[in-house]
Structures are given as C-alpha cells and as structure tokens.
Amino acid sequence: TMFISLHRIFRFAFQNVWRNAWLSFVTITILVLTLLLVNFFVALNALLDHSLATVEEKVNVTVHFQQTAQEADIQQMITALSALPEVASTEVRTKEEALEKFRTTFAEDPHVQESLQELERNPLPSSVVVKARDIAGYDTILATINDPRFAGSIERQTFVDRTTFIKSLQNIKNNARTIGTGVTLFFALIAVLIVINTIRMTIYSRRREVGIMKLVGATNRFIRAPLFLEGILYSVVAVLLTIFIMFPLASSLQPYLNSLFVGAPFDLLAFFGDNFVIIFGSELFALVLLNTLSSFIAIGRYLKV
C-alpha cells in the first residue's frame, strides 16, 4: 500500500509539472540562471584566491652577502630570521650554487659561457631567500635584516613590494563576494515567487480533482505531497541542467585561463570536478530547502483541504 501511494504521489507530481509545462519551464530556467550565477561567483572567488596565492608565492626577500662576509656572521643572521614567527622558510644559496644557476640560466649564450671560463674566481655572492607566512610579516623581516649588527655582512637586499597589488586583489575579491551575494539573493527571491506562483497555478488547475480525491477519502497529506514533490523535482532538474552546462563551459574557458595564468595555470574543470559534491550537493540542498519552503507557503495560502 505504501509503495502504491508513493507511486501515485510521484505520478501526480509529474502530471502537475507536465500540465503546467510553460510555468515549469520558466521556473526551471530561473533556477538554472540562479545556480549559474552562484557558480560564476564561486569560480571567480577561486580564481582570485589562486591569483592571490600566486602573487604571494612570488614575494620574498633576497639578501646578498659581501664577498668578505664571515660564515659565522651569515649563520647568525639566518638564525635570527628563522627564529621569527613571521618567517615561513629560509633558503641559503652558496656562491657555488649561485654560479651554477647563473651558468644554467645562460647556457645558450656563448659569450656568457666564454666569459665565465675566463674568471679566476667566483664573483657571485652567497645569499639567503626569505619567505614570510603572510605578506604583513615582511615589515618585521626587513627590520631584522636592517639591524646594524648585520650591516657589515650585507651587500644588498632585494624586496619587490607587491602589497598594494595584493590589497587590490583582496578588495576585488571582497567586492565580488558582496555583489555575488546580493545578485544571488535577488534571483533567489524571484525563484521563490515563481515557484509559489507555479504551485498556486497547479492548485488552481487541480481544484476539481482535489475535491474528488477528498470525496473518496484521500488524506490531506496525500493531497499535499505531490505539490511538495513538484518543488523538489524542479530543484533536481535545475541542478542537473546546471551541471551539464557548467562542465562544457568550464572546458571552453580553460584555454583563456591558461593564457591568463602563464606559469601558474588554474584548472577550472578540475576545480569543479574536485569540489563536485561540495558545490553541487550544497546547491541541491539549498534549492530543495528553498523550493520546499516556497511550496509550503503556497500550499498554506492557496490549498483549502
């Protein structure tokens, strides 16, 4: 009996969708547009996170030591830097490593290679590359490097300040999140109104059928169930259509992203694949909740049983 009732509930729900085909199409279209917007801002947020991580990864301080610097003095500075909580890593490059890297970089330049062969001694200094855990930590690192006790050992230090650019990216990210939330809520409100109107039209078109069902002993729960299920069907179809649109769209956009992020590509298709359950599962849950609430409002207001 339970299975027969479930079969009838599903049948009535599908009939409702089919009878109001135009309204169902509009409802699903709005839901898909809402989900596409949500996914656009999710992808944009991921792109901005990737951009921030890429820029921050390239920020470091390189300290070049004097040719005459003593090993003990160099080690003292490295120890002082490593003790800072702001420091993520310190990488020491010896004179020999610096020369080998220079030789490798200009391996195809015969003039440079010829000049290197004529050198009697290694002209390149030892150095240490310091990376901070956070961009704000470079102020403390630079203050330590510029300590007077290390002045006699340092030839120069290089620090490319990308703080302004990083702050700009963070502002763009925050603004995009705010705009995305506002636009999503706007479309969600439209979706709620459309679902309510669709359920209202379903109730109106089934008013005689509902009356007959009541006469033959149908319970209020049995009458209401297909209307709730109708809202869930809209959610499932909308999420499935969104998935079928998003993956080909992400694949078509990948070549443009590869040209934009040269050297540090962002795989949009892999991002949606790796986070498939989290992204689309959350969207399905939110949509089912939203449409169930809309159905509840419409049924409570327009269905008199």
Secondary structure, DSSP 8 states (H G I E B T S, - for coil): -HHHHHHHHHHHHHHHHHHTHHHHHHHHHHHHHHHHHHHHHHHHHHHHHHHHHHHHHH--EEEEE-TT--HHHHHHHHHHHHT-TTEEEEEEE-HHHHHHHHHHHTTT-HHHHHHHHH-SS-----EEEEEESSGGGHHHHHHHHT-GGGTTTEEEEEE---HHHHHHHHHHHHHHHHHHHHHHHHHHHHHHHHHHHHHHHHHHHTHHHHHHHHHTT--HHHHHHHHHHHHHHHHHHHHHHHHHHHHHHHHHHHHHHHHHSTTS---HHHHHHHTHHHHHHHHHHHHHHHHHHHHHHHHHHH---
